[in-house]
């Protein structure tokens, strides 16, 4: 396993959050640990004005989700963080659906439908101001027997704010009743409300939820309520003491699945995944990784029991 390049320390940034008092939603700001920004990269040539999304029919109408100028090197300045199921209600449309952003395994419609059988309107989109990073340990890989602790190939994907970056992602709608299970299944993430764009550069008319990088401190205090037994149930029983790391490598079977899923979406999504997704050092792109340390991953087949789920 190659040594990771040293990272700059995390920086404190302000993130928009909402709390409830006497049944009312209150908009406030609090410090939030975010990873350091990466150097700007070139965005595709699209033209659209800045976008400010407001939902007249939901409590989120008081939260402005500010999107950067398409093609600029700015990071979204304000992101609404969703802490629990009632917060997600603010994104639910009159038909009882809300949008979810797929950036890894959920680039595959087949994979997405294995998790959300009743999803609708699966489509390709662009998410600006974020990058993909294989930077956290996923217990599901230990459960399924595809994590390799000896080589450090244990990591799954998340996204994190990054100046000048853009991702080709998928967006689809799920039923609001699926939110509690979604939160429980993805409980190591920070849930953010973002506004993706269509491939034509036009912002969507409503926000979507994306699973972003969290922190070990917040996970333990908020998700586990400071309870070591809860942490053990989710992570400790797999001998995982630290979730978010900069010295791990992608789980091989999972990485192959994500690459195939991106390729199945088309050349633009495939190229974007290779060049805008990084291992935990945040310097090595997946394109570079697959021609060096990760050579041979794309030729490996998943175990027979996982061939459908991890087949792209």
C-alpha positions in Angstrom: 0.0 0.0 0.0 1.4 3.3 -1.0 1.9 6.0 1.6 -0.6 8.9 1.3 0.6 12.4 0.6 0.1 14.7 3.7 -3.0 16.8 3.7 -3.5 20.3 4.9 -5.5 20.3 8.2 -9.3 20.6 7.9 -10.6 24.1 7.9 -13.7 25.4 9.6 -16.4 26.7 7.4 -19.9 27.9 7.9 -22.7 25.7 6.9 -26.4 26.5 7.0 -28.4 24.3 9.4 -32.0 24.3 10.6 -33.3 23.5 14.0 -36.8 23.4 15.5 -38.1 25.4 18.4 -41.7 25.2 19.4 -42.5 23.5 16.1 -40.9 26.3 14.0 -37.9 25.9 11.7 -35.1 28.3 12.4 -32.3 29.1 10.0 -28.8 29.5 11.6 -25.2 28.9 10.8 -22.6 26.9 12.7 -19.0 25.9 12.2 -18.6 22.7 10.1 -15.5 20.7 9.5 -14.8 20.6 5.7 -11.8 19.3 3.9 -9.4 21.8 2.3 -10.3 23.0 -1.2 -8.5 21.6 -4.2 -7.1 23.6 -7.1 -9.7 24.8 -9.7 -10.3 22.6 -12.7 -11.8 23.5 -16.1 -15.6 23.2 -16.2 -17.6 22.4 -19.4 -18.7 25.4 -21.4 -22.3 26.1 -20.4 -24.1 29.4 -19.9 -26.7 30.0 -17.2 -27.2 32.6 -14.6 -26.7 32.1 -10.8 -29.5 30.1 -9.4 -31.4 30.7 -6.2 -33.9 27.9 -5.3 -36.8 28.6 -3.1 -39.7 26.2 -2.5 -42.9 28.2 -1.9 -44.8 25.2 -0.6 -42.2 23.9 1.9 -40.4 25.0 5.1 -37.3 25.2 3.0 -38.6 28.4 1.4 -36.6 30.3 4.1 -33.3 28.6 3.0 -31.5 29.9 0.0 -29.4 27.2 -1.7 -26.9 29.3 -3.5 -25.3 27.8 -6.6 -22.2 29.1 -8.2 -22.1 30.6 -11.7 -21.8 27.6 -14.0 -18.3 27.4 -15.3 -16.8 29.5 -12.4 -14.4 28.3 -9.8 -16.7 29.1 -6.8 -17.9 26.7 -4.3 -21.6 26.8 -3.2 -21.5 29.3 -0.4 -24.5 28.0 1.6 -25.8 24.4 1.9 -28.8 23.3 3.8 -27.9 20.4 6.1 -30.6 17.8 6.7 -30.3 16.1 10.1 -33.3 13.9 10.4 -36.5 12.7 8.6 -38.5 15.9 9.4 -35.8 18.0 7.7 -36.2 15.9 4.6 -39.9 16.7 4.5 -38.9 20.2 3.3 -37.8 18.6 0.0 -40.8 16.5 -0.6 -43.0 17.5 -3.6 -46.8 17.6 -3.5 -46.8 14.0 -4.9 -44.8 12.7 -2.0 -41.4 12.3 -3.7 -38.0 13.8 -3.1 -34.8 13.8 -5.3 -31.6 11.9 -4.5 -28.2 12.4 -6.1 -26.3 9.3 -7.2 -22.5 9.6 -7.6 -21.1 6.1 -7.0 -23.0 2.8 -7.2 -26.2 4.8 -7.7 -24.8 5.9 -11.1 -26.2 2.5 -12.1 -30.0 2.5 -12.5 -30.1 -1.3 -11.8 -28.1 -0.8 -8.6 -30.3 2.2 -7.6 -33.5 0.1 -8.2 -32.1 -2.7 -6.0 -32.1 -0.2 -3.2 -35.1 1.9 -4.2 -37.4 -0.4 -6.3 -40.1 2.4 -6.7 -37.8 5.2 -7.8 -38.8 7.3 -10.8 -37.3 9.7 -13.3 -33.8 8.4 -13.3 -31.6 10.9 -15.3 -28.1 12.3 -15.7 -27.2 15.7 -14.2 -24.3 17.9 -13.2 -23.3 18.8 -9.6 -21.0 21.7 -9.2 -18.6 22.6 -6.4 -18.0 19.0 -5.3 -15.5 16.2 -5.9 -15.7 12.4 -5.3 -13.3 10.9 -2.8 -12.7 7.3 -1.6 -12.1 8.4 2.0 -14.2 6.4 4.4 -14.4 2.8 5.6 -17.6 1.1 4.7 -18.8 -1.7 7.0 -21.0 -3.2 4.3 -17.9 -4.3 2.5 -16.8 -6.3 5.6 -20.3 -7.8 5.8 -20.1 -8.9 2.2 -16.6 -10.1 2.4 -15.1 -7.8 -0.2 -13.0 -5.5 2.0 -9.3 -6.2 2.2 -8.1 -4.9 5.5 -4.5 -6.1 4.9 -4.0 -4.0 1.8 -6.2 -1.1 3.0 -8.7 -1.6 0.1 -11.8 -0.9 2.3 -13.0 2.5 1.1 -16.3 3.6 -0.3 -17.2 6.9 -2.0 -18.5 10.3 -0.7 -18.5 13.8 -2.1 -17.1 16.9 -0.5 -17.1 20.6 -1.4 -14.3 21.5 -3.7 -13.7 24.8 -5.5 -14.0 24.6 -9.3 -14.9 20.9 -9.4 -18.0 19.4 -11.1 -19.4 16.0 -11.2 -21.6 14.2 -13.7 -24.1 12.4 -11.4 -27.6 10.8 -11.6 -30.7 12.2 -10.0 -33.9 10.3 -9.3 -37.0 10.6 -7.1 -37.9 8.3 -4.2 -41.0 8.1 -2.0 -40.9 10.1 1.2 -41.8 6.9 3.2 -38.3 5.6 2.2 -36.4 8.4 3.9 -36.0 6.8 7.4 -34.5 3.7 5.9 -32.3 5.8 3.6 -31.0 7.8 6.6 -30.3 4.6 8.6 -28.6 2.9 5.6 -26.3 5.9 4.9 -25.9 7.1 8.5 -22.1 7.8 8.2 -22.8 10.7 5.8 -23.7 14.3 6.1 -27.0 14.9 4.2 -27.0 18.2 2.1 -29.6 19.8 0.0 -28.1 20.8 -3.3 -29.4 22.0 -6.7 -28.0 20.0 -9.6 -28.1 21.2 -13.2 -29.3 19.5 -16.4 -26.6 18.7 -19.0 -27.9 21.9 -20.7 -26.6 24.0 -17.8 -30.1 24.8 -16.5 -30.5 24.3 -12.8 -33.2 22.0 -11.5 -36.4 23.5 -10.1 -36.0 21.8 -6.8 -33.2 20.7 -4.5 -31.9 17.1 -4.1 -30.2 15.2 -1.3 -26.6 14.2 -1.6 -24.5 12.1 0.8 -21.4 14.2 1.7 -18.4 13.7 3.9 -19.1 13.7 7.6 -16.5 13.6 10.4 -15.7 11.0 13.1 -16.5 13.5 15.9 -19.9 14.4 14.5 -20.8 10.8 13.7 -20.1 9.7 17.2 -21.7 12.6 19.0 -24.8 13.0 16.7 -25.5 9.6 15.0 -24.3 7.5 17.9 -25.4 10.0 20.6 -22.0 9.6 22.2 -22.8 5.9 22.9 -19.9 3.5 22.4 -22.3 0.6 22.1 -24.1 2.2 19.1 -20.7 2.8 17.5 -19.7 -0.8 18.1 -22.9 -2.1 16.5 -22.2 -0.1 13.3 -18.4 -0.1 13.1 -16.5 -1.4 16.2 -17.5 -5.0 15.6 -15.6 -4.9 12.3 -12.5 -3.6 14.2 -13.1 -0.1 12.7 -12.1 2.7 15.1 -11.9 5.5 12.6 -14.3 6.0 9.7 -13.0 9.0 7.7 -9.3 8.5 6.7 -6.7 9.7 4.2 -4.6 6.5 4.2 -7.0 3.9 2.6 -7.7 2.7 -0.9 -10.9 1.9 -2.7 -12.6 -1.5 -2.3 -11.7 -3.2 -5.5 -15.0 -4.7 -6.4 -16.9 -1.5 -5.5 -14.6 0.7 -7.6 -15.0 -1.6 -10.6 -18.7 -1.4 -10.2 -18.7 2.4 -10.1 -16.5 2.7 -13.1 -18.7 0.4 -15.1 -21.8 2.2 -14.0 -20.3 5.6 -15.1 -19.3 4.0 -18.5 -22.8 2.7 -19.0 -24.1 6.3 -18.7 -22.0 7.4 -21.6 -18.5 8.8 -22.5 -18.9 12.1 -20.7 -19.9 10.5 -17.4 -17.1 7.9 -17.7 -14.4 10.5 -18.4 -15.7 12.7 -15.6 -15.6 9.8 -13.1 -12.0 8.9 -14.0 -10.7 12.4 -13.8 -12.9 13.9 -11.0 -12.8 11.1 -8.5 -9.8 10.6 -6.2 -8.4 8.2 -3.7 -8.1 9.3 -0.2 -4.9 11.3 -0.8 -7.0 13.7 -2.9 -4.2 13.9 -5.4 -4.4 10.6 -7.3 -7.3 10.5 -9.7 -9.0 7.2 -10.4 -7.6 7.3 -14.0 -4.1 7.4 -12.5 -4.9 4.9 -9.8 -6.2 2.3 -12.3 -2.9 2.5 -14.3 -0.7 2.2 -11.2 -1.6 0.7 -7.8 -5.1 -0.3 -8.9 -3.9 -2.0 -12.1 -6.0 -5.1 -12.8 -9.1 -4.1 -10.9 -11.2 -3.8 -14.0 -10.4 -7.3 -15.1 -11.6 -8.8 -11.8 -15.0 -10.4 -11.4 -17.1 -10.0 -8.3 -18.0 -13.1 -6.3 -20.9 -14.9 -7.9 -23.3 -13.9 -5.1 -22.6 -10.2 -5.8 -22.2 -10.3 -9.6 -25.6 -8.7 -10.2 -25.3 -6.0 -7.5 -21.7 -5.1 -8.4 -21.9 -5.6 -12.2 -22.2 -2.0 -13.2 
